[in-house]
Amino acid sequence: MIDAASSRSDSRPGASFDFFAFLARYGTLIALLLLIVFNLFFTRNFATLQTLNVNLTQVCTIVIVATGMTLVIATGGIDLSVGSIMAIAGALAPLIFLSPVFGENVALAVSVGMVAAILAATLCGLFNGWLVAQFRIQPIVATLVLFIAGRGIAQAMTNSNLQVFRVPEFQWIGLGRPFGIPVQVIIMVVLVIIAAWMLRRTRFGRSILATGGNERAAELAGIAVKRTKIAVYAISGFCAGIAGLVVIAINSASDANLVGLGMELDAIAAVAVGGTLLVGGRATILGTLLGALTIQLVRYTLLANGVPDAAALIVKAAIIAFAVWLQQQRRA
Amino acid sequence: MNRAQYARLVGTYGVLIALAALILFGWWRYDNFLSAFNVTTVVRYNAMFALIALGMCFVIMTGGIDLSVGSTAALGSVAAAMASHYGMAAGIAGGVGAGLLVGLVNGLLVTRANIMPFIATLSTLLAASGAALLLSNQTSVPISPTSGFMLVGHGMLWIIPVPAAIAMVAYVLGAILLNYTSTGRTVLAIGGGEDASRLMGLPVERVTFLVYLASGALAGMAGVLLAALGFAGQPTEGVGWELFAIAAVVVGGTLLTGGSGSVLTTLAGVLLLGILFNVLNFENGKGWISLSAAWQSVVRGLFLLGVVLLQARLTRQNTRSV
């Protein structure tokens, strides 16, 4: 991918032009461009601001979660609990800002609610990281715990009731449009830029890649492997918390049964299509963004041209498998 | 007995002891816990999960994972319901056939295209779910009321519910396959070290392929049971079943890294999680506490946490003593 932050060098001296390698490197970007060109010709009303907004708002939460997921996967882990964490954050915030404790002070209620929800989500992530780093539990199993329990916690907090609200001060993060740009798109872009910068330019970023590349070697080289692992899961929880808030703000309602359902799979798919290796050691945040955009645009293209959603699922599956297969050819 | 042996013993038999303890607790505390009605209901319902967990257990023993089982079961239930109008056998064949098809794709993706099992089966999860929705027009598909297909779910063989009998046969075959055939030994060898197995001349690709095929077929059969139990093929059912199956396998003491595992303890893991649910329902009936469905999944999660922490402790001591 474009900013493939890699722990090893890709340039092979004297290698002639390798079609597969080229395709694997820029495949996602090419696919995205082809999709846009196709849509410009065949989909009515494609080149409008509204289309852009619809696609961006739909893909936002996936990208936000997938950004955290990319960091986790870069260390060789995985986070299955993101959907449940979204549900927890989405359940907690309205409980607080709708409670009568704050009286008329809406601004205070909303800020306390948001901070508490994101804090709770980060704590969930810390818990995951603690299990993975301290007890050396495999990430799939460690995060499976919160995947199962987390949604239950969210449902228990709300008695499985739908929480409906109309609080413009809060819903601004999902519905606000400064300068015509949706707020959640701004949040997404800021998060992506910070994460990409962190991964490429900071010691923490290099620690993440080193941990994923070879944990033992990283440890021997003096990298704080445990701390790095705990940190990436905490970041993943933090991102999931933000995504949970955005989702409920858009819906004007929070349903603990539905918020973030299946998000872990969407996020992992975006990461994989984007070119991040699932075994860790190599990661690209921009690739994840492109991956999520590609999956979203494929779905939009199919739906806009009258293909039913169920068939779009099958196409999405084929794209994920194909993209990962293509990246395999590059390594082979 | 040294620590490593002790750890091994607890890892293998701990789940059986826990299961026995849970059943004894239920028998002591609730009047109708071991009544024929309750027992048949529990085993009838959990047979589906048992079948899926069996396939998952084999896949995990090779060091892989199969995320597609839940939506494969949904697809299988739709296919079975549609085929049930041509008779009971056709219904079963339809469901298992659909499962085999998904397993075939999984096997090809993993062994031919060398795609990581996690991603390969993630994509077939989506595809099978899409196929189920397409086939069924996004609604539940009623089974034939006259062909006898519903007996697959609701019938009894002497005192054993048919789904439980099917699961028992599958587990016996699975245990024989794992312990007494070269294929079974190869499964464990692949999980222990794929490259080493290949160098030893073991048919790694073929056995891996077979394992995914079997997992698909078992998930399809679970779909058949789902359709027969609910009188309809249900395209949106099965969400999260894969993770439940993984949890059952883990609780059963099989390590996700592959190379070891047991069929019997996997069954115990399924029953443990299923009976835990049943016990919570009985406890609700007593009226002392009132745990909603939400709290039940919290309890399940905590239970998984306890098991995993225990395993982590034991295996760490295990590696230290080596």
Interface residues (C-beta under 8 A of the other chain):
Chain A: I78 L80 L131 F135 R136 I137 Q138 I140 V141 A142 L144 V145 L146 F147 I148 A149 G150 R151 G152 I153 A154 Q155 A156 N159 S160 A256 L261 G262 L265 I268 A269 A272 L278 V279 P308 D309 A310 A311 A312 L313 I314 K316 A317 A318 I320 A321 V324 W325 Q328 A332
Chain B: I65 L67 L109 A113 N114 I115 M116 F118 I119 A120 L122 S123 T124 L125 L126 A127 S129 G130 A131 A132 L133 L134 Q138 V239 L243 F244 I246 A247 V250 L256 T257 S292 A293 A294 W295 Q296 S297 V298 R300 G301 L302 L304 L305 V308 L309 A312 R313 R316
